[in-house]
Amino acid sequence: MTEALAPITGGVSMYNVADGAQVEEGEIIGYIECMKMMFDICAPVSGTVELIAKLGFVVQEGDVIARIK
């Protein structure tokens, strides 16, 4: 199992995939908003995504956003 980590501190503003979806390595699975800028959350590997952080949550850089199995 591999974790997708927050690239920056900010709010989880949108997911492009549903929990349990199949994703490809490098696919953008969602976005974090910080200072009115959007930052990509990318899948580090291919597999099935388990979304951990809820929409609207404020996360710190390095926090787990999702797990890929």
PLY file of the C-alpha trace (Angstrom):
ply
format ascii 1.0
element vertex 69
property float x
property float y
property float z
element edge 68
property int vertex1
property int vertex2
end_header
0.00 0.00 0.00
1.34 3.42 -0.99
0.21 6.80 0.33
-0.53 9.98 -1.62
0.71 12.87 0.53
-0.30 16.52 0.67
2.22 18.55 -1.35
1.44 21.70 0.66
-0.64 22.89 3.64
-4.17 23.81 2.55
-7.76 22.69 2.18
-8.81 19.60 0.23
-11.04 21.30 -2.35
-11.93 18.64 -4.90
-11.51 14.98 -5.81
-11.46 13.80 -9.44
-12.05 10.16 -8.49
-14.44 8.30 -6.22
-13.34 6.18 -3.27
-12.54 2.69 -4.61
-11.78 3.88 -8.16
-8.91 2.49 -10.23
-6.18 5.09 -10.84
-3.01 5.19 -12.90
0.40 6.33 -11.65
0.66 10.12 -12.00
-3.10 10.62 -12.40
-4.46 13.70 -10.64
-6.83 12.39 -7.99
-7.70 15.76 -6.45
-6.64 19.26 -5.49
-5.54 21.21 -2.44
-6.28 24.93 -2.34
-3.81 27.27 -0.68
-3.74 31.06 -1.00
-6.26 30.86 -3.90
-3.97 28.51 -5.84
-4.75 24.88 -6.67
-2.13 22.17 -6.15
-2.41 18.68 -7.67
-2.69 15.53 -5.58
-1.26 12.79 -7.80
-1.43 9.03 -7.48
2.12 7.79 -6.75
1.34 4.32 -8.17
-1.43 2.57 -10.10
-4.13 0.75 -8.15
-7.34 1.18 -6.17
-7.67 4.49 -4.30
-8.92 4.83 -0.72
-9.64 8.50 0.02
-8.59 9.44 3.56
-8.93 13.23 3.83
-12.49 14.53 3.54
-13.41 17.45 1.30
-12.89 20.74 3.10
-10.36 19.32 5.57
-7.29 21.44 6.15
-4.21 19.26 5.82
-0.56 19.89 6.56
2.24 19.26 4.06
3.03 15.54 4.17
-0.34 14.43 5.59
-1.90 11.31 4.04
-4.61 12.25 1.54
-5.23 8.82 0.05
-3.90 5.27 0.00
-3.36 3.30 -3.18
-3.58 -0.50 -3.00
0 1
1 2
2 3
3 4
4 5
5 6
6 7
7 8
8 9
9 10
10 11
11 12
12 13
13 14
14 15
15 16
16 17
17 18
18 19
19 20
20 21
21 22
22 23
23 24
24 25
25 26
26 27
27 28
28 29
29 30
30 31
31 32
32 33
33 34
34 35
35 36
36 37
37 38
38 39
39 40
40 41
41 42
42 43
43 44
44 45
45 46
46 47
47 48
48 49
49 50
50 51
51 52
52 53
53 54
54 55
55 56
56 57
57 58
58 59
59 60
60 61
61 62
62 63
63 64
64 65
65 66
66 67
67 68
